[in-house]
Amino acid sequence: MWHEMFVVQIPLLEKIMRTVVVYAVIVTLFRLAGKRGLANLNTLDLTVLLLLSNVVQNAIIGNDQSLLGGIVGALTLVCLNAGLNHALTRNDRLAHLVEGSPTKVIEDGHLILGALRRLAVRPHELDQAVRMQNGDAVSEIQDGRLEPGGQLVLTLKDHEQSATKGDIAALTSRLATIQDTLAVLVAAKPGA
């Protein structure tokens, strides 16, 4: 029993190469599938993700049922992923190739329907995202873009943005100046 657990049934190099090829294919498939799949997994997306792991299992491990073979496959996947993530942080061209670029989905308060169709995002999904980011409607958004990782980045129109502490401090200062000016005028008024 112990012997079967630790004896790799296919050559280690083959197992590593299988893992690298499957990883590259899966990364390419996700890149082609688009940004939406990474942001909001719906029931269909989750089903595909779960089944995908089962489908590629044999492609990675082959006929190898050993514990050591599984560990080699897992270690290869983790190292490959860490290496690619490290490379992406250092090389913008590679990051653009692997991850893609942002896609504008809202401009001046209007949905860009062609972009939504290409991304397979329904308008009500954007409405929900706007509300989750403290907006009331798409019409309040100056522009919105879907990032390669699936995050929706929104910029509110100037008149829709909340006041900052700096805005309140400036307004308080102006009011104090007006109050001081009025007090001087009232004091300078004859008969006051």
KEKOL-337795 format. One record per residue (C-alpha): residue number from 1; residue in one letter; y, x, z. Coordinates in Angstrom, 3 decimals. Layout:
! residues N
{pos:NUM code:A y:Y x:X z:Z}
...
! end
This chain:
! residues 192
{pos:1 code:M y:0.000 x:0.000 z:0.000}
{pos:2 code:W y:2.554 x:2.719 z:0.962}
{pos:3 code:H y:1.672 x:4.710 z:-2.097}
{pos:4 code:E y:2.423 x:1.777 z:-4.451}
{pos:5 code:M y:5.784 x:1.158 z:-2.786}
{pos:6 code:F y:7.119 x:4.640 z:-3.446}
{pos:7 code:V y:5.492 x:5.702 z:-6.716}
{pos:8 code:V y:7.828 x:4.928 z:-9.586}
{pos:9 code:Q y:5.809 x:3.330 z:-12.368}
{pos:10 code:I y:8.168 x:4.242 z:-15.195}
{pos:11 code:P y:10.031 x:7.542 z:-15.541}
{pos:12 code:L y:13.237 x:7.784 z:-13.469}
{pos:13 code:L y:15.340 x:8.735 z:-16.479}
{pos:14 code:E y:14.138 x:5.656 z:-18.352}
{pos:15 code:K y:14.984 x:3.460 z:-15.382}
{pos:16 code:I y:18.476 x:4.972 z:-15.155}
{pos:17 code:M y:19.060 x:4.576 z:-18.897}
{pos:18 code:R y:17.857 x:0.965 z:-18.829}
{pos:19 code:T y:20.296 x:0.222 z:-16.008}
{pos:20 code:V y:23.219 x:1.907 z:-17.799}
{pos:21 code:V y:22.561 x:0.009 z:-21.038}
{pos:22 code:V y:22.188 x:-3.364 z:-19.303}
{pos:23 code:Y y:25.361 x:-2.714 z:-17.277}
{pos:24 code:A y:27.306 x:-1.853 z:-20.445}
{pos:25 code:V y:26.049 x:-4.999 z:-22.202}
{pos:26 code:I y:26.938 x:-7.246 z:-19.245}
{pos:27 code:V y:30.442 x:-5.723 z:-18.911}
{pos:28 code:T y:30.954 x:-6.260 z:-22.655}
{pos:29 code:L y:29.754 x:-9.865 z:-22.436}
{pos:30 code:F y:32.129 x:-10.618 z:-19.560}
{pos:31 code:R y:34.984 x:-8.971 z:-21.459}
{pos:32 code:L y:34.238 x:-11.128 z:-24.499}
{pos:33 code:A y:33.840 x:-14.251 z:-22.355}
{pos:34 code:G y:37.446 x:-13.903 z:-21.193}
{pos:35 code:K y:39.551 x:-13.944 z:-18.066}
{pos:36 code:R y:38.813 x:-17.425 z:-16.820}
{pos:37 code:G y:35.234 x:-16.646 z:-15.854}
{pos:38 code:L y:36.377 x:-14.172 z:-13.250}
{pos:39 code:A y:39.041 x:-16.356 z:-11.698}
{pos:40 code:N y:37.555 x:-19.793 z:-11.118}
{pos:41 code:L y:33.819 x:-20.123 z:-11.298}
{pos:42 code:N y:32.907 x:-23.707 z:-12.022}
{pos:43 code:T y:29.361 x:-25.046 z:-11.737}
{pos:44 code:L y:28.451 x:-23.946 z:-15.265}
{pos:45 code:D y:29.840 x:-20.426 z:-14.749}
{pos:46 code:L y:27.987 x:-20.022 z:-11.465}
{pos:47 code:T y:24.748 x:-21.203 z:-13.073}
{pos:48 code:V y:25.108 x:-18.634 z:-15.854}
{pos:49 code:L y:25.869 x:-15.889 z:-13.352}
{pos:50 code:L y:22.797 x:-16.674 z:-11.255}
{pos:51 code:L y:20.501 x:-16.957 z:-14.257}
{pos:52 code:L y:21.943 x:-13.818 z:-15.831}
{pos:53 code:S y:20.849 x:-11.705 z:-12.881}
{pos:54 code:N y:17.319 x:-13.010 z:-13.263}
{pos:55 code:V y:17.299 x:-12.583 z:-17.050}
{pos:56 code:V y:18.263 x:-8.901 z:-16.979}
{pos:57 code:Q y:16.080 x:-7.954 z:-14.013}
{pos:58 code:N y:13.101 x:-6.964 z:-16.134}
{pos:59 code:A y:15.323 x:-5.160 z:-18.614}
{pos:60 code:I y:16.460 x:-2.921 z:-15.751}
{pos:61 code:I y:13.232 x:-2.384 z:-13.830}
{pos:62 code:G y:10.689 x:-2.889 z:-16.607}
{pos:63 code:N y:7.153 x:-3.161 z:-15.252}
{pos:64 code:D y:8.088 x:-1.125 z:-12.199}
{pos:65 code:Q y:7.478 x:-3.139 z:-9.030}
{pos:66 code:S y:7.886 x:-0.201 z:-6.664}
{pos:67 code:L y:10.423 x:-0.104 z:-3.853}
{pos:68 code:L y:11.661 x:3.272 z:-5.033}
{pos:69 code:G y:12.119 x:1.933 z:-8.574}
{pos:70 code:G y:14.280 x:-0.919 z:-7.236}
{pos:71 code:I y:16.311 x:1.498 z:-5.136}
{pos:72 code:V y:16.891 x:3.765 z:-8.159}
{pos:73 code:G y:18.073 x:0.767 z:-10.224}
{pos:74 code:A y:20.380 x:-0.460 z:-7.455}
{pos:75 code:L y:21.762 x:3.017 z:-6.809}
{pos:76 code:T y:22.409 x:3.506 z:-10.524}
{pos:77 code:L y:24.269 x:0.178 z:-10.725}
{pos:78 code:V y:26.443 x:0.913 z:-7.682}
{pos:79 code:C y:27.283 x:4.461 z:-8.825}
{pos:80 code:L y:27.994 x:3.338 z:-12.382}
{pos:81 code:N y:30.268 x:0.552 z:-11.160}
{pos:82 code:A y:32.118 x:2.856 z:-8.733}
{pos:83 code:G y:32.553 x:5.452 z:-11.478}
{pos:84 code:L y:33.897 x:2.919 z:-13.960}
{pos:85 code:N y:36.315 x:1.476 z:-11.383}
{pos:86 code:H y:37.532 x:4.989 z:-10.599}
{pos:87 code:A y:37.997 x:5.734 z:-14.309}
{pos:88 code:L y:39.915 x:2.478 z:-14.827}
{pos:89 code:T y:42.453 x:3.424 z:-12.151}
{pos:90 code:R y:43.137 x:6.735 z:-13.894}
{pos:91 code:N y:43.113 x:5.695 z:-17.556}
{pos:92 code:D y:45.313 x:2.794 z:-18.693}
{pos:93 code:R y:43.843 x:2.748 z:-22.208}
{pos:94 code:L y:40.314 x:2.427 z:-20.837}
{pos:95 code:A y:41.479 x:-0.289 z:-18.412}
{pos:96 code:H y:43.029 x:-2.216 z:-21.295}
{pos:97 code:L y:39.851 x:-1.836 z:-23.349}
{pos:98 code:V y:37.522 x:-2.968 z:-20.543}
{pos:99 code:E y:39.723 x:-5.537 z:-18.799}
{pos:100 code:G y:42.089 x:-6.738 z:-21.522}
{pos:101 code:S y:45.724 x:-7.670 z:-21.071}
{pos:102 code:P y:47.594 x:-10.567 z:-19.445}
{pos:103 code:T y:47.955 x:-13.789 z:-21.415}
{pos:104 code:K y:51.084 x:-15.928 z:-21.108}
{pos:105 code:V y:50.104 x:-19.552 z:-20.390}
{pos:106 code:I y:53.449 x:-21.046 z:-19.278}
{pos:107 code:E y:56.862 x:-20.395 z:-20.784}
{pos:108 code:D y:60.090 x:-22.026 z:-19.580}
{pos:109 code:G y:58.211 x:-24.785 z:-17.786}
{pos:110 code:H y:55.916 x:-25.646 z:-20.702}
{pos:111 code:L y:52.205 x:-24.989 z:-21.121}
{pos:112 code:I y:51.175 x:-22.806 z:-24.038}
{pos:113 code:L y:48.316 x:-24.989 z:-25.227}
{pos:114 code:G y:46.925 x:-22.517 z:-27.776}
{pos:115 code:A y:46.526 x:-19.878 z:-25.069}
{pos:116 code:L y:44.884 x:-22.391 z:-22.745}
{pos:117 code:R y:42.365 x:-23.347 z:-25.432}
{pos:118 code:R y:41.525 x:-19.688 z:-26.144}
{pos:119 code:L y:41.024 x:-19.071 z:-22.416}
{pos:120 code:A y:39.083 x:-22.347 z:-21.893}
{pos:121 code:V y:41.512 x:-23.374 z:-19.140}
{pos:122 code:R y:42.341 x:-27.047 z:-18.753}
{pos:123 code:P y:45.943 x:-28.080 z:-18.000}
{pos:124 code:H y:44.986 x:-29.714 z:-14.694}
{pos:125 code:E y:43.598 x:-26.358 z:-13.523}
{pos:126 code:L y:47.068 x:-24.851 z:-13.986}
{pos:127 code:D y:48.672 x:-27.813 z:-12.209}
{pos:128 code:Q y:46.400 x:-27.138 z:-9.251}
{pos:129 code:A y:47.206 x:-23.404 z:-9.310}
{pos:130 code:V y:50.950 x:-24.185 z:-9.336}
{pos:131 code:R y:50.567 x:-26.429 z:-6.279}
{pos:132 code:M y:48.515 x:-23.771 z:-4.482}
{pos:133 code:Q y:51.415 x:-21.346 z:-5.013}
{pos:134 code:N y:53.924 x:-23.805 z:-3.457}
{pos:135 code:G y:55.211 x:-25.286 z:-6.684}
{pos:136 code:D y:55.336 x:-29.003 z:-7.426}
{pos:137 code:A y:55.011 x:-29.005 z:-11.214}
{pos:138 code:V y:54.571 x:-26.730 z:-14.218}
{pos:139 code:S y:58.154 x:-27.631 z:-15.214}
{pos:140 code:E y:59.383 x:-25.521 z:-12.233}
{pos:141 code:I y:57.767 x:-22.371 z:-13.628}
{pos:142 code:Q y:59.831 x:-19.954 z:-15.733}
{pos:143 code:D y:56.719 x:-18.179 z:-16.946}
{pos:144 code:G y:53.102 x:-17.809 z:-15.956}
{pos:145 code:R y:50.424 x:-15.442 z:-17.091}
{pos:146 code:L y:46.707 x:-15.117 z:-16.536}
{pos:147 code:E y:45.861 x:-11.550 z:-15.578}
{pos:148 code:P y:42.693 x:-9.824 z:-16.840}
{pos:149 code:G y:41.057 x:-10.265 z:-13.429}
{pos:150 code:G y:41.675 x:-14.014 z:-13.564}
{pos:151 code:Q y:44.682 x:-14.251 z:-11.231}
{pos:152 code:L y:47.462 x:-16.587 z:-12.268}
{pos:153 code:V y:50.881 x:-14.988 z:-11.742}
{pos:154 code:L y:53.786 x:-17.439 z:-11.716}
{pos:155 code:T y:57.550 x:-16.916 z:-11.666}
{pos:156 code:L y:59.610 x:-19.898 z:-10.543}
{pos:157 code:K y:62.827 x:-20.773 z:-12.336}
{pos:158 code:D y:65.843 x:-19.407 z:-10.454}
{pos:159 code:H y:66.986 x:-22.815 z:-9.185}
{pos:160 code:E y:63.451 x:-23.604 z:-7.952}
{pos:161 code:Q y:63.012 x:-20.490 z:-5.835}
{pos:162 code:S y:63.182 x:-20.703 z:-2.068}
{pos:163 code:A y:66.068 x:-19.094 z:-0.253}
{pos:164 code:T y:65.366 x:-15.648 z:1.126}
{pos:165 code:K y:66.554 x:-14.314 z:4.474}
{pos:166 code:G y:69.146 x:-12.341 z:2.512}
{pos:167 code:D y:70.385 x:-15.532 z:0.807}
{pos:168 code:I y:70.739 x:-17.260 z:4.169}
{pos:169 code:A y:72.502 x:-14.247 z:5.725}
{pos:170 code:A y:74.977 x:-14.105 z:2.803}
{pos:171 code:L y:75.661 x:-17.832 z:3.071}
{pos:172 code:T y:76.124 x:-17.576 z:6.841}
{pos:173 code:S y:78.584 x:-14.720 z:6.328}
{pos:174 code:R y:80.562 x:-16.725 z:3.735}
{pos:175 code:L y:80.685 x:-19.734 z:6.032}
{pos:176 code:A y:81.922 x:-17.555 z:8.898}
{pos:177 code:T y:84.654 x:-16.148 z:6.643}
{pos:178 code:I y:85.696 x:-19.678 z:5.586}
{pos:179 code:Q y:85.672 x:-20.796 z:9.207}
{pos:180 code:D y:87.852 x:-17.830 z:10.222}
{pos:181 code:T y:90.273 x:-18.520 z:7.346}
{pos:182 code:L y:90.538 x:-22.195 z:8.306}
{pos:183 code:A y:91.144 x:-21.277 z:11.934}
{pos:184 code:V y:93.988 x:-18.930 z:10.894}
{pos:185 code:L y:95.494 x:-21.637 z:8.650}
{pos:186 code:V y:95.296 x:-24.262 z:11.385}
{pos:187 code:A y:96.873 x:-21.860 z:13.903}
{pos:188 code:A y:99.647 x:-20.955 z:11.476}
{pos:189 code:K y:100.468 x:-24.586 z:10.705}
{pos:190 code:P y:103.791 x:-25.618 z:12.246}
{pos:191 code:G y:103.316 x:-27.963 z:15.157}
{pos:192 code:A y:99.786 x:-26.827 z:15.805}
! end
